[in-house]
Amino acid sequence: MAKRRPVISKWYQDVSEDEIFEVVAVDEDSDTIAIQYIDGDISEIDFDTWRQMILLPAEPPDDLREIEYLDDEDPDRVPGSYREPRWEDPFDDNKSEGFGDDDGY
């Protein structure tokens, strides 16, 4: 059983579910812990559930880019959670920036 307190930005392995997650927020007022799994899913658990879980410290993924990041416009995004950088391909023909004429020149 988890005897340690959740630490924001630390990674844990839930032994019974064989899943790795990061603690992204702790709300003492509502007694909840927000966690984010490697696949990007966010979940919320209460402190009673946390204490019953069998947890091991875990290393973050080798490449955090493997995580499916949350979209910045997601109203349910937990502050401090991972976000995919917004890169735009300057050579993407589908995005018109108003340069040149209709032929793309």
Biopython code that builds the backbone (N, CA, C, O; Angstrom):
import numpy as np
from Bio.PDB.StructureBuilder import StructureBuilder

atoms = [
    (1, "MET", "N", (0.833, -1.173, 0.000)),
    (1, "MET", "CA", (0.000, 0.000, 0.000)),
    (1, "MET", "C", (0.884, 1.245, 0.000)),
    (1, "MET", "O", (1.977, 1.258, 0.566)),
    (2, "ALA", "N", (0.374, 2.291, -0.655)),
    (2, "ALA", "CA", (1.136, 3.533, -0.776)),
    (2, "ALA", "C", (1.128, 4.277, 0.559)),
    (2, "ALA", "O", (0.086, 4.746, 1.017)),
    (3, "LYS", "N", (2.274, 4.373, 1.155)),
    (3, "LYS", "CA", (2.412, 5.097, 2.412)),
    (3, "LYS", "C", (2.931, 6.520, 2.157)),
    (3, "LYS", "O", (2.765, 7.408, 2.994)),
    (4, "ARG", "N", (3.549, 6.720, 1.016)),
    (4, "ARG", "CA", (4.125, 8.026, 0.741)),
    (4, "ARG", "C", (3.085, 8.962, 0.168)),
    (4, "ARG", "O", (2.113, 8.538, -0.457)),
    (5, "ARG", "N", (3.310, 10.234, 0.392)),
    (5, "ARG", "CA", (2.433, 11.268, -0.141)),
    (5, "ARG", "C", (2.732, 11.465, -1.618)),
    (5, "ARG", "O", (3.877, 11.299, -2.039)),
    (6, "PRO", "N", (1.733, 11.815, -2.410)),
    (6, "PRO", "CA", (1.972, 12.064, -3.828)),
    (6, "PRO", "C", (2.803, 13.328, -4.013)),
    (6, "PRO", "O", (2.589, 14.334, -3.336)),
    (7, "VAL", "N", (3.745, 13.259, -4.933)),
    (7, "VAL", "CA", (4.620, 14.398, -5.215)),
    (7, "VAL", "C", (4.406, 14.808, -6.666)),
    (7, "VAL", "O", (4.571, 14.002, -7.581)),
    (8, "ILE", "N", (4.038, 16.070, -6.863)),
    (8, "ILE", "CA", (3.799, 16.577, -8.210)),
    (8, "ILE", "C", (5.067, 16.453, -9.043)),
    (8, "ILE", "O", (6.163, 16.765, -8.576)),
    (9, "SER", "N", (4.907, 15.997, -10.274)),
    (9, "SER", "CA", (5.945, 15.781, -11.299)),
    (9, "SER", "C", (6.781, 14.525, -11.052)),
    (9, "SER", "O", (7.767, 14.297, -11.751)),
    (10, "LYS", "N", (6.402, 13.714, -10.073)),
    (10, "LYS", "CA", (7.069, 12.423, -9.863)),
    (10, "LYS", "C", (6.270, 11.331, -10.572)),
    (10, "LYS", "O", (5.047, 11.403, -10.690)),
    (11, "TRP", "N", (7.000, 10.318, -11.039)),
    (11, "TRP", "CA", (6.405, 9.189, -11.764)),
    (11, "TRP", "C", (6.314, 7.990, -10.842)),
    (11, "TRP", "O", (7.203, 7.735, -10.029)),
    (12, "TYR", "N", (5.203, 7.249, -10.988)),
    (12, "TYR", "CA", (4.942, 6.073, -10.168)),
    (12, "TYR", "C", (4.457, 4.931, -11.054)),
    (12, "TYR", "O", (3.899, 5.142, -12.130)),
    (13, "GLN", "N", (4.688, 3.714, -10.566)),
    (13, "GLN", "CA", (4.134, 2.537, -11.228)),
    (13, "GLN", "C", (3.103, 1.934, -10.302)),
    (13, "GLN", "O", (3.393, 1.605, -9.152)),
    (14, "ASP", "N", (1.889, 1.793, -10.820)),
    (14, "ASP", "CA", (0.829, 1.112, -10.099)),
    (14, "ASP", "C", (1.030, -0.379, -10.356)),
    (14, "ASP", "O", (0.768, -0.861, -11.458)),
    (15, "VAL", "N", (1.491, -1.105, -9.349)),
    (15, "VAL", "CA", (1.864, -2.507, -9.505)),
    (15, "VAL", "C", (0.664, -3.362, -9.900)),
    (15, "VAL", "O", (0.790, -4.221, -10.773)),
    (16, "SER", "N", (-0.480, -3.152, -9.288)),
    (16, "SER", "CA", (-1.635, -4.007, -9.578)),
    (16, "SER", "C", (-2.178, -3.783, -10.983)),
    (16, "SER", "O", (-2.677, -4.727, -11.596)),
    (17, "GLU", "N", (-2.097, -2.574, -11.510)),
    (17, "GLU", "CA", (-2.586, -2.282, -12.859)),
    (17, "GLU", "C", (-1.464, -2.311, -13.897)),
    (17, "GLU", "O", (-1.729, -2.272, -15.098)),
    (18, "ASP", "N", (-0.220, -2.380, -13.442)),
    (18, "ASP", "CA", (0.965, -2.350, -14.308)),
    (18, "ASP", "C", (0.915, -1.145, -15.252)),
    (18, "ASP", "O", (1.091, -1.271, -16.464)),
    (19, "GLU", "N", (0.669, 0.028, -14.654)),
    (19, "GLU", "CA", (0.636, 1.270, -15.416)),
    (19, "GLU", "C", (1.553, 2.290, -14.763)),
    (19, "GLU", "O", (1.709, 2.331, -13.543)),
    (20, "ILE", "N", (2.156, 3.115, -15.619)),
    (20, "ILE", "CA", (3.036, 4.176, -15.141)),
    (20, "ILE", "C", (2.327, 5.506, -15.349)),
    (20, "ILE", "O", (1.720, 5.747, -16.393)),
    (21, "PHE", "N", (2.416, 6.365, -14.338)),
    (21, "PHE", "CA", (1.764, 7.663, -14.420)),
    (21, "PHE", "C", (2.582, 8.709, -13.678)),
    (21, "PHE", "O", (3.474, 8.392, -12.891)),
    (22, "GLU", "N", (2.251, 9.960, -13.954)),
    (22, "GLU", "CA", (2.875, 11.099, -13.288)),
    (22, "GLU", "C", (1.811, 11.820, -12.474)),
    (22, "GLU", "O", (0.675, 11.964, -12.925)),
    (23, "VAL", "N", (2.166, 12.268, -11.295)),
    (23, "VAL", "CA", (1.263, 13.107, -10.507)),
    (23, "VAL", "C", (1.384, 14.520, -11.057)),
    (23, "VAL", "O", (2.471, 15.099, -11.067)),
    (24, "VAL", "N", (0.258, 15.077, -11.518)),
    (24, "VAL", "CA", (0.297, 16.418, -12.119)),
    (24, "VAL", "C", (-0.333, 17.478, -11.233)),
    (24, "VAL", "O", (-0.102, 18.668, -11.448)),
    (25, "ALA", "N", (-1.124, 17.078, -10.240)),
    (25, "ALA", "CA", (-1.714, 18.052, -9.323)),
    (25, "ALA", "C", (-2.197, 17.336, -8.073)),
    (25, "ALA", "O", (-2.590, 16.170, -8.117)),
    (26, "VAL", "N", (-2.159, 18.052, -6.962)),
    (26, "VAL", "CA", (-2.686, 17.547, -5.700)),
    (26, "VAL", "C", (-3.574, 18.647, -5.131)),
    (26, "VAL", "O", (-3.130, 19.780, -4.945)),
    (27, "ASP", "N", (-4.817, 18.307, -4.858)),
    (27, "ASP", "CA", (-5.764, 19.272, -4.307)),
    (27, "ASP", "C", (-6.141, 18.817, -2.900)),
    (27, "ASP", "O", (-6.966, 17.921, -2.718)),
    (28, "GLU", "N", (-5.523, 19.452, -1.919)),
    (28, "GLU", "CA", (-5.769, 19.082, -0.520)),
    (28, "GLU", "C", (-7.208, 19.396, -0.111)),
    (28, "GLU", "O", (-7.787, 18.686, 0.711)),
    (29, "ASP", "N", (-7.795, 20.468, -0.687)),
    (29, "ASP", "CA", (-9.150, 20.862, -0.314)),
    (29, "ASP", "C", (-10.182, 19.805, -0.692)),
    (29, "ASP", "O", (-11.091, 19.509, 0.083)),
    (30, "SER", "N", (-10.035, 19.235, -1.895)),
    (30, "SER", "CA", (-10.997, 18.219, -2.330)),
    (30, "SER", "C", (-10.463, 16.798, -2.127)),
    (30, "SER", "O", (-11.116, 15.826, -2.506)),
    (31, "ASP", "N", (-9.286, 16.687, -1.534)),
    (31, "ASP", "CA", (-8.665, 15.380, -1.283)),
    (31, "ASP", "C", (-8.530, 14.552, -2.549)),
    (31, "ASP", "O", (-8.822, 13.356, -2.548)),
    (32, "THR", "N", (-8.085, 15.189, -3.636)),
    (32, "THR", "CA", (-7.907, 14.472, -4.898)),
    (32, "THR", "C", (-6.499, 14.673, -5.436)),
    (32, "THR", "O", (-5.812, 15.646, -5.125)),
    (33, "ILE", "N", (-6.101, 13.706, -6.258)),
    (33, "ILE", "CA", (-4.794, 13.701, -6.907)),
    (33, "ILE", "C", (-5.047, 13.513, -8.398)),
    (33, "ILE", "O", (-5.691, 12.545, -8.803)),
    (34, "ALA", "N", (-4.544, 14.433, -9.213)),
    (34, "ALA", "CA", (-4.670, 14.312, -10.666)),
    (34, "ALA", "C", (-3.424, 13.617, -11.183)),
    (34, "ALA", "O", (-2.302, 13.994, -10.844)),
    (35, "ILE", "N", (-3.631, 12.594, -12.011)),
    (35, "ILE", "CA", (-2.507, 11.854, -12.579)),
    (35, "ILE", "C", (-2.653, 11.813, -14.096)),
    (35, "ILE", "O", (-3.757, 11.889, -14.636)),
    (36, "GLN", "N", (-1.514, 11.690, -14.765)),
    (36, "GLN", "CA", (-1.521, 11.574, -16.222)),
    (36, "GLN", "C", (-0.709, 10.342, -16.602)),
    (36, "GLN", "O", (0.451, 10.186, -16.221)),
    (37, "TYR", "N", (-1.372, 9.466, -17.375)),
    (37, "TYR", "CA", (-0.727, 8.241, -17.843)),
    (37, "TYR", "C", (0.134, 8.535, -19.067)),
    (37, "TYR", "O", (0.027, 9.606, -19.665)),
    (38, "ILE", "N", (0.975, 7.595, -19.433)),
    (38, "ILE", "CA", (1.865, 7.760, -20.579)),
    (38, "ILE", "C", (1.086, 8.035, -21.860)),
    (38, "ILE", "O", (1.571, 8.759, -22.729)),
    (39, "ASP", "N", (-0.114, 7.471, -21.993)),
    (39, "ASP", "CA", (-0.888, 7.690, -23.219)),
    (39, "ASP", "C", (-1.583, 9.053, -23.237)),
    (39, "ASP", "O", (-2.295, 9.372, -24.189)),
    (40, "GLY", "N", (-1.379, 9.860, -22.186)),
    (40, "GLY", "CA", (-1.940, 11.205, -22.141)),
    (40, "GLY", "C", (-3.242, 11.303, -21.381)),
    (40, "GLY", "O", (-3.706, 12.405, -21.089)),
    (41, "ASP", "N", (-3.846, 10.159, -21.051)),
    (41, "ASP", "CA", (-5.112, 10.197, -20.311)),
    (41, "ASP", "C", (-4.898, 10.785, -18.925)),
    (41, "ASP", "O", (-3.901, 10.511, -18.257)),
    (42, "ILE", "N", (-5.857, 11.599, -18.513)),
    (42, "ILE", "CA", (-5.835, 12.207, -17.184)),
    (42, "ILE", "C", (-6.878, 11.494, -16.331)),
    (42, "ILE", "O", (-7.964, 11.153, -16.800)),
    (43, "SER", "N", (-6.525, 11.282, -15.084)),
    (43, "SER", "CA", (-7.459, 10.658, -14.160)),
    (43, "SER", "C", (-7.326, 11.364, -12.821)),
    (43, "SER", "O", (-6.336, 12.045, -12.552)),
    (44, "GLU", "N", (-8.324, 11.191, -12.005)),
    (44, "GLU", "CA", (-8.307, 11.789, -10.685)),
    (44, "GLU", "C", (-8.629, 10.696, -9.683)),
    (44, "GLU", "O", (-9.575, 9.930, -9.862)),
    (45, "ILE", "N", (-7.834, 10.633, -8.632)),
    (45, "ILE", "CA", (-8.081, 9.646, -7.582)),
    (45, "ILE", "C", (-8.122, 10.363, -6.241)),
    (45, "ILE", "O", (-7.568, 11.452, -6.090)),
    (46, "ASP", "N", (-8.771, 9.752, -5.285)),
    (46, "ASP", "CA", (-8.822, 10.366, -3.960)),
    (46, "ASP", "C", (-7.689, 9.804, -3.092)),
    (46, "ASP", "O", (-7.041, 8.819, -3.446)),
    (47, "PHE", "N", (-7.472, 10.452, -1.960)),
    (47, "PHE", "CA", (-6.370, 10.043, -1.095)),
    (47, "PHE", "C", (-6.573, 8.643, -0.523)),
    (47, "PHE", "O", (-5.601, 7.917, -0.316)),
    (48, "ASP", "N", (-7.820, 8.254, -0.265)),
    (48, "ASP", "CA", (-8.068, 6.894, 0.240)),
    (48, "ASP", "C", (-7.626, 5.850, -0.784)),
    (48, "ASP", "O", (-6.995, 4.853, -0.435)),
    (49, "THR", "N", (-7.963, 6.091, -2.049)),
    (49, "THR", "CA", (-7.538, 5.169, -3.115)),
    (49, "THR", "C", (-6.019, 5.157, -3.212)),
    (49, "THR", "O", (-5.419, 4.091, -3.345)),
    (50, "TRP", "N", (-5.389, 6.328, -3.148)),
    (50, "TRP", "CA", (-3.931, 6.438, -3.223)),
    (50, "TRP", "C", (-3.276, 5.572, -2.145)),
    (50, "TRP", "O", (-2.317, 4.849, -2.417)),
    (51, "ARG", "N", (-3.800, 5.650, -0.924)),
    (51, "ARG", "CA", (-3.217, 4.893, 0.188)),
    (51, "ARG", "C", (-3.365, 3.383, -0.006)),
    (51, "ARG", "O", (-2.563, 2.617, 0.528)),
    (52, "GLN", "N", (-4.368, 2.944, -0.754)),
    (52, "GLN", "CA", (-4.586, 1.515, -0.980)),
    (52, "GLN", "C", (-3.774, 0.966, -2.157)),
    (52, "GLN", "O", (-3.619, -0.246, -2.299)),
    (53, "MET", "N", (-3.258, 1.869, -2.998)),
    (53, "MET", "CA", (-2.516, 1.436, -4.187)),
    (53, "MET", "C", (-1.136, 0.913, -3.807)),
    (53, "MET", "O", (-0.521, 1.388, -2.853)),
    (54, "ILE", "N", (-0.664, -0.057, -4.554)),
    (54, "ILE", "CA", (0.701, -0.556, -4.400)),
    (54, "ILE", "C", (1.522, 0.179, -5.462)),
    (54, "ILE", "O", (1.396, -0.088, -6.657)),
    (55, "LEU", "N", (2.367, 1.112, -5.000)),
    (55, "LEU", "CA", (3.104, 1.983, -5.918)),
    (55, "LEU", "C", (4.600, 1.824, -5.747)),
    (55, "LEU", "O", (5.104, 1.641, -4.640)),
    (56, "LEU", "N", (5.290, 1.897, -6.857)),
    (56, "LEU", "CA", (6.747, 1.925, -6.871)),
    (56, "LEU", "C", (7.192, 3.211, -7.559)),
    (56, "LEU", "O", (6.505, 3.698, -8.457)),
    (57, "PRO", "N", (8.322, 3.762, -7.153)),
    (57, "PRO", "CA", (8.836, 4.905, -7.905)),
    (57, "PRO", "C", (9.155, 4.450, -9.333)),
    (57, "PRO", "O", (9.602, 3.322, -9.542)),
    (58, "ALA", "N", (8.929, 5.309, -10.287)),
    (58, "ALA", "CA", (9.188, 4.951, -11.690)),
    (58, "ALA", "C", (9.969, 6.066, -12.353)),
    (58, "ALA", "O", (9.920, 7.223, -11.934)),
    (59, "GLU", "N", (10.682, 5.695, -13.385)),
    (59, "GLU", "CA", (11.408, 6.664, -14.198)),
    (59, "GLU", "C", (10.464, 7.225, -15.255)),
    (59, "GLU", "O", (9.603, 6.503, -15.759)),
    (60, "PRO", "N", (10.614, 8.503, -15.598)),
    (60, "PRO", "CA", (9.792, 9.027, -16.700)),
    (60, "PRO", "C", (10.176, 8.325, -17.993)),
    (60, "PRO", "O", (11.265, 7.759, -18.090)),
    (61, "PRO", "N", (9.294, 8.355, -18.987)),
    (61, "PRO", "CA", (9.637, 7.737, -20.270)),
    (61, "PRO", "C", (10.939, 8.323, -20.803)),
    (61, "PRO", "O", (11.251, 9.489, -20.559)),
    (62, "ASP", "N", (11.702, 7.496, -21.542)),
    (62, "ASP", "CA", (12.976, 7.957, -22.095)),
    (62, "ASP", "C", (12.799, 9.217, -22.921)),
    (62, "ASP", "O", (13.623, 10.129, -22.870)),
    (63, "ASP", "N", (11.730, 9.257, -23.672)),
    (63, "ASP", "CA", (11.471, 10.390, -24.536)),
    (63, "ASP", "C", (10.068, 10.879, -24.230)),
    (63, "ASP", "O", (9.093, 10.249, -24.639)),
    (64, "LEU", "N", (9.949, 11.987, -23.520)),
    (64, "LEU", "CA", (8.634, 12.481, -23.138)),
    (64, "LEU", "C", (7.775, 12.810, -24.346)),
    (64, "LEU", "O", (6.563, 12.975, -24.209)),
    (65, "ARG", "N", (8.374, 12.908, -25.526)),
    (65, "ARG", "CA", (7.580, 13.151, -26.718)),
    (65, "ARG", "C", (6.726, 11.937, -27.065)),
    (65, "ARG", "O", (5.832, 12.039, -27.905)),
    (66, "GLU", "N", (6.983, 10.788, -26.436)),
    (66, "GLU", "CA", (6.157, 9.606, -26.665)),
    (66, "GLU", "C", (4.778, 9.768, -26.044)),
    (66, "GLU", "O", (3.841, 9.054, -26.403)),
    (67, "ILE", "N", (4.655, 10.700, -25.120)),
    (67, "ILE", "CA", (3.378, 10.927, -24.468)),
    (67, "ILE", "C", (2.444, 11.629, -25.441)),
    (67, "ILE", "O", (2.867, 12.529, -26.168)),
    (68, "GLU", "N", (1.192, 11.230, -25.461)),
    (68, "GLU", "CA", (0.197, 11.934, -26.260)),
    (68, "GLU", "C", (-0.200, 13.168, -25.463)),
    (68, "GLU", "O", (-0.956, 13.081, -24.496)),
    (69, "TYR", "N", (0.314, 14.306, -25.878)),
    (69, "TYR", "CA", (0.131, 15.537, -25.130)),
    (69, "TYR", "C", (-1.293, 16.051, -25.215)),
    (69, "TYR", "O", (-2.033, 15.751, -26.152)),
    (70, "LEU", "N", (-1.649, 16.824, -24.223)),
    (70, "LEU", "CA", (-2.956, 17.445, -24.186)),
    (70, "LEU", "C", (-2.966, 18.690, -25.046)),
    (70, "LEU", "O", (-1.944, 19.360, -25.189)),
    (71, "ASP", "N", (-4.112, 19.000, -25.617)),
    (71, "ASP", "CA", (-4.272, 20.189, -26.438)),
    (71, "ASP", "C", (-4.426, 21.404, -25.525)),
    (71, "ASP", "O", (-5.112, 21.336, -24.505)),
    (72, "ASP", "N", (-3.779, 22.528, -25.898)),
    (72, "ASP", "CA", (-3.844, 23.738, -25.089)),
    (72, "ASP", "C", (-5.263, 24.254, -24.896)),
    (72, "ASP", "O", (-5.548, 24.884, -23.878)),
    (73, "GLU", "N", (-6.164, 24.005, -25.850)),
    (73, "GLU", "CA", (-7.530, 24.496, -25.736)),
    (73, "GLU", "C", (-8.417, 23.576, -24.902)),
    (73, "GLU", "O", (-9.598, 23.870, -24.718)),
    (74, "ASP", "N", (-7.886, 22.493, -24.406)),
    (74, "ASP", "CA", (-8.674, 21.551, -23.624)),
    (74, "ASP", "C", (-9.062, 22.207, -22.299)),
    (74, "ASP", "O", (-8.189, 22.466, -21.471)),
    (75, "PRO", "N", (-10.358, 22.485, -22.076)),
    (75, "PRO", "CA", (-10.761, 23.156, -20.835)),
    (75, "PRO", "C", (-10.539, 22.303, -19.591)),
    (75, "PRO", "O", (-10.501, 22.835, -18.482)),
    (76, "ASP", "N", (-10.393, 20.999, -19.753)),
    (76, "ASP", "CA", (-10.174, 20.114, -18.615)),
    (76, "ASP", "C", (-8.701, 19.854, -18.346)),
    (76, "ASP", "O", (-8.352, 19.045, -17.485)),
    (77, "ARG", "N", (-7.820, 20.556, -19.101)),
    (77, "ARG", "CA", (-6.385, 20.324, -18.941)),
    (77, "ARG", "C", (-5.954, 20.695, -17.528)),
    (77, "ARG", "O", (-6.311, 21.756, -17.015)),
    (78, "VAL", "N", (-5.200, 19.827, -16.920)),
    (78, "VAL", "CA", (-4.673, 20.070, -15.587)),
    (78, "VAL", "C", (-3.457, 20.970, -15.724)),
    (78, "VAL", "O", (-2.538, 20.647, -16.477)),
    (79, "PRO", "N", (-3.431, 22.099, -15.010)),
    (79, "PRO", "CA", (-2.259, 22.982, -15.099)),
    (79, "PRO", "C", (-0.984, 22.226, -14.786)),
    (79, "PRO", "O", (-0.936, 21.437, -13.843)),
    (80, "GLY", "N", (0.040, 22.465, -15.572)),
    (80, "GLY", "CA", (1.322, 21.799, -15.380)),
    (80, "GLY", "C", (1.453, 20.494, -16.115)),
    (80, "GLY", "O", (2.521, 19.882, -16.100)),
    (81, "SER", "N", (0.390, 20.050, -16.760)),
    (81, "SER", "CA", (0.479, 18.801, -17.509)),
    (81, "SER", "C", (1.213, 19.048, -18.823)),
    (81, "SER", "O", (1.369, 20.189, -19.259)),
    (82, "TYR", "N", (1.647, 17.987, -19.428)),
    (82, "TYR", "CA", (2.424, 18.104, -20.648)),
    (82, "TYR", "C", (1.573, 18.606, -21.800)),
    (82, "TYR", "O", (0.406, 18.241, -21.935)),
    (83, "ARG", "N", (2.174, 19.444, -22.624)),
    (83, "ARG", "CA", (1.504, 19.980, -23.798)),
    (83, "ARG", "C", (2.404, 19.802, -24.995)),
    (83, "ARG", "O", (3.619, 19.980, -24.904)),
    (84, "GLU", "N", (1.810, 19.452, -26.113)),
    (84, "GLU", "CA", (2.560, 19.306, -27.351)),
    (84, "GLU", "C", (2.937, 20.689, -27.868)),
    (84, "GLU", "O", (2.079, 21.568, -27.947)),
    (85, "PRO", "N", (4.200, 20.897, -28.219)),
    (85, "PRO", "CA", (4.572, 22.197, -28.779)),
    (85, "PRO", "C", (3.805, 22.449, -30.069)),
    (85, "PRO", "O", (3.534, 21.523, -30.833)),
    (86, "ARG", "N", (3.464, 23.687, -30.302)),
    (86, "ARG", "CA", (2.724, 24.045, -31.506)),
    (86, "ARG", "C", (3.702, 24.437, -32.597)),
    (86, "ARG", "O", (4.091, 25.599, -32.713)),
    (87, "TRP", "N", (4.093, 23.463, -33.386)),
    (87, "TRP", "CA", (4.997, 23.703, -34.497)),
    (87, "TRP", "C", (4.194, 23.763, -35.773)),
    (87, "TRP", "O", (3.317, 22.931, -36.005)),
    (88, "GLU", "N", (4.485, 24.734, -36.592)),
    (88, "GLU", "CA", (3.831, 24.817, -37.886)),
    (88, "GLU", "C", (4.873, 24.619, -38.963)),
    (88, "GLU", "O", (5.947, 25.220, -38.926)),
    (89, "ASP", "N", (4.553, 23.781, -39.911)),
    (89, "ASP", "CA", (5.451, 23.508, -41.014)),
    (89, "ASP", "C", (5.351, 24.659, -42.012)),
    (89, "ASP", "O", (4.293, 24.864, -42.607)),
    (90, "PRO", "N", (6.434, 25.414, -42.204)),
    (90, "PRO", "CA", (6.372, 26.548, -43.128)),
    (90, "PRO", "C", (6.185, 26.114, -44.576)),
    (90, "PRO", "O", (5.860, 26.941, -45.428)),
    (91, "PHE", "N", (6.383, 24.838, -44.867)),
    (91, "PHE", "CA", (6.249, 24.334, -46.225)),
    (91, "PHE", "C", (4.916, 23.630, -46.460)),
    (91, "PHE", "O", (4.697, 23.035, -47.515)),
    (92, "ASP", "N", (4.032, 23.702, -45.474)),
    (92, "ASP", "CA", (2.722, 23.065, -45.603)),
    (92, "ASP", "C", (1.860, 23.890, -46.547)),
    (92, "ASP", "O", (1.498, 25.021, -46.223)),
    (93, "ASP", "N", (1.522, 23.332, -47.722)),
    (93, "ASP", "CA", (0.744, 24.041, -48.730)),
    (93, "ASP", "C", (-0.699, 24.265, -48.312)),
    (93, "ASP", "O", (-1.388, 25.092, -48.909)),
    (94, "ASN", "N", (-1.166, 23.554, -47.307)),
    (94, "ASN", "CA", (-2.557, 23.676, -46.896)),
    (94, "ASN", "C", (-2.817, 24.919, -46.060)),
    (94, "ASN", "O", (-3.971, 25.264, -45.807)),
    (95, "LYS", "N", (-1.766, 25.592, -45.630)),
    (95, "LYS", "CA", (-1.926, 26.770, -44.799)),
    (95, "LYS", "C", (-1.557, 27.996, -45.616)),
    (95, "LYS", "O", (-0.399, 28.179, -45.990)),
    (96, "SER", "N", (-2.518, 28.808, -45.884)),
    (96, "SER", "CA", (-2.286, 30.021, -46.655)),
    (96, "SER", "C", (-2.037, 31.171, -45.705)),
    (96, "SER", "O", (-2.865, 31.452, -44.839)),
    (97, "GLU", "N", (-0.938, 31.823, -45.850)),
    (97, "GLU", "CA", (-0.572, 32.949, -45.019)),
    (97, "GLU", "C", (-0.813, 34.273, -45.725)),
    (97, "GLU", "O", (-0.462, 35.331, -45.201)),
    (98, "GLY", "N", (-1.420, 34.221, -46.931)),
    (98, "GLY", "CA", (-1.684, 35.455, -47.650)),
    (98, "GLY", "C", (-0.505, 35.918, -48.487)),
    (98, "GLY", "O", (-0.509, 37.038, -48.997)),
    (99, "PHE", "N", (0.481, 35.088, -48.630)),
    (99, "PHE", "CA", (1.642, 35.439, -49.436)),
    (99, "PHE", "C", (1.414, 35.022, -50.872)),
    (99, "PHE", "O", (0.852, 33.956, -51.126)),
    (100, "GLY", "N", (1.839, 35.843, -51.814)),
    (100, "GLY", "CA", (1.783, 35.485, -53.224)),
    (100, "GLY", "C", (0.368, 35.448, -53.734)),
    (100, "GLY", "O", (-0.567, 35.889, -53.065)),
    (101, "ASP", "N", (0.219, 34.908, -54.946)),
    (101, "ASP", "CA", (-1.111, 34.842, -55.543)),
    (101, "ASP", "C", (-1.746, 33.485, -55.292)),
    (101, "ASP", "O", (-1.212, 32.676, -54.534)),
    (102, "ASP", "N", (-2.866, 33.240, -55.918)),
    (102, "ASP", "CA", (-3.606, 32.006, -55.699)),
    (102, "ASP", "C", (-2.864, 30.766, -56.179)),
    (102, "ASP", "O", (-3.211, 29.656, -55.776)),
    (103, "ASP", "N", (-1.837, 30.926, -57.042)),
    (103, "ASP", "CA", (-1.080, 29.789, -57.536)),
    (103, "ASP", "C", (-0.011, 29.331, -56.545)),
    (103, "ASP", "O", (0.716, 28.372, -56.807)),
    (104, "GLY", "N", (0.081, 30.022, -55.403)),
    (104, "GLY", "CA", (1.066, 29.641, -54.409)),
    (104, "GLY", "C", (2.434, 30.247, -54.646)),
    (104, "GLY", "O", (3.407, 29.829, -54.018)),
    (105, "TYR", "N", (2.533, 31.216, -55.531)),
    (105, "TYR", "CA", (3.818, 31.854, -55.807)),
    (105, "TYR", "C", (3.877, 33.211, -55.173)),
    (105, "TYR", "O", (4.885, 33.907, -55.295)),
]
sb = StructureBuilder()
sb.init_structure("model")
sb.init_model(0)
sb.init_chain("A")
sb.init_seg("    ")
for serial, (resi, resn, name, xyz) in enumerate(atoms, 1):
    if name == "N":
        sb.init_residue(resn, " ", resi, " ")
    sb.init_atom(name, np.array(xyz, "f"), 0.0, 1.0, " ", f" {name:<3s}", serial, name[0])
structure = sb.get_structure()
